[in-house]
Amino acid sequence: MDANEVSVVLTGFGPFREYLVNPSWQAAQGLEKVGLGDNINIYIKEVPVSYIKSQQVIVGMWEAVNPKFAIHLGIAPGSRGISLEQTGKNHGYRDRDVCAFCPVNHCCIEGGPDRLDSIIDMRSLSKDLKQMGLDVIYSRDAGRYLCDFVYYCSLHHGHGRAAFIHVPASGSLATPDRLVPLLQTVIQAMLNQLEALQTAEDHMTTVSKTPEDPTMATSGIVHSGDDP
């Protein structure tokens, strides 16, 4: 892979209840087709609606691909817009998955923090996108089901380099023709913010490694006998 290329993983969920083909997975497939930019390598993965299997997929994704960033898509029945999730939660998983399983101690990562946040500032991003005329919602509650579970797991293993986007399960916006271009714009905005963060971090690293000017180091010293 070229040094200027960026690897991004996109996930959507597998079948769930009446959704034999999950709209979130259709969206991930659509995004792979249209792309996110010339230098973005996209890897897509379908995530089972299972606590155990989804955790295996997410851990394997970070170990095998180790992407620059991961974007997870999931459906929000009843929603008419898309929600940008800031936070993943570690506890409170009491609802059973499609395998009728519930996590031990209702927990994602034993001993992990109660909450983990994405390095992306979803609040400022949502404001910017709204100014562009896009209908997006800022959220700090991903629902304490598989969406929240997968998000926390990815934030943990990716050290915050992940995002979760809730998309409508039905309605006109849920169709790939409308949803995919919207998600493309949103994710590109996320990657732009990520690049800005990386640039700022690189600058701070460079500054911290710059040797101190000896004349500057001694210019403020007051010797005995000098005026204060």
PEJO-V490478 format. One record per backbone hydrogen bond with DSSP energy under -0.5 kcal/mol. NH is the residue of the N-H (numbers start at 1). CO is the residue of the C=O. If there is no record, write none. Layout:
nh->NH co->CO
nh->NH co->CO
//
This chain:
nh->5 co->2
nh->6 co->39
nh->8 co->41
nh->9 co->69
nh->10 co->43
nh->11 co->71
nh->12 co->45
nh->14 co->47
nh->16 co->19
nh->19 co->16
nh->20 co->18
nh->22 co->20
nh->25 co->22
nh->26 co->22
nh->27 co->23
nh->28 co->24
nh->29 co->25
nh->30 co->26
nh->31 co->27
nh->32 co->28
nh->33 co->29
nh->34 co->30
nh->35 co->31
nh->36 co->37
nh->40 co->37
nh->41 co->6
nh->41 co->39
nh->42 co->40
nh->43 co->8
nh->45 co->10
nh->47 co->12
nh->48 co->46
nh->50 co->48
nh->54 co->50
nh->55 co->51
nh->56 co->52
nh->57 co->53
nh->58 co->54
nh->59 co->55
nh->60 co->56
nh->61 co->57
nh->62 co->58
nh->63 co->59
nh->64 co->60
nh->65 co->61
nh->66 co->61
nh->68 co->7
nh->69 co->7
nh->70 co->161
nh->71 co->9
nh->72 co->163
nh->73 co->11
nh->74 co->165
nh->76 co->167
nh->79 co->76
nh->82 co->135
nh->83 co->166
nh->84 co->137
nh->85 co->83
nh->85 co->164
nh->86 co->139
nh->88 co->116
nh->90 co->114
nh->92 co->106
nh->93 co->106
nh->94 co->92
nh->97 co->101
nh->98 co->49
nh->100 co->97
nh->106 co->103
nh->107 co->104
nh->108 co->90
nh->110 co->108
nh->112 co->109
nh->116 co->88
nh->118 co->86
nh->119 co->160
nh->122 co->120
nh->125 co->121
nh->126 co->122
nh->127 co->123
nh->128 co->124
nh->129 co->125
nh->130 co->126
nh->131 co->127
nh->132 co->128
nh->133 co->130
nh->134 co->129
nh->136 co->134
nh->137 co->82
nh->139 co->84
nh->149 co->145
nh->150 co->146
nh->151 co->147
nh->152 co->148
nh->153 co->149
nh->154 co->150
nh->155 co->151
nh->156 co->152
nh->157 co->153
nh->158 co->154
nh->159 co->156
nh->160 co->155
nh->161 co->158
nh->162 co->160
nh->163 co->70
nh->164 co->85
nh->165 co->72
nh->166 co->83
nh->167 co->74
nh->169 co->76
nh->174 co->171
nh->175 co->172
nh->178 co->175
nh->179 co->175
nh->180 co->176
nh->182 co->178
nh->183 co->179
nh->184 co->180
nh->185 co->181
nh->186 co->182
nh->187 co->183
nh->188 co->184
nh->189 co->185
nh->190 co->186
nh->191 co->187
nh->192 co->188
nh->193 co->189
nh->194 co->190
nh->195 co->191
nh->196 co->192
nh->197 co->193
nh->198 co->194
nh->199 co->195
nh->200 co->196
nh->201 co->197
nh->202 co->198
nh->203 co->199
nh->204 co->200
nh->205 co->201
nh->206 co->202
nh->207 co->203
nh->208 co->204
nh->209 co->205
nh->210 co->206
nh->210 co->207
nh->216 co->213
nh->217 co->213
nh->218 co->214
nh->219 co->215
nh->221 co->218
nh->223 co->221
nh->226 co->223
//
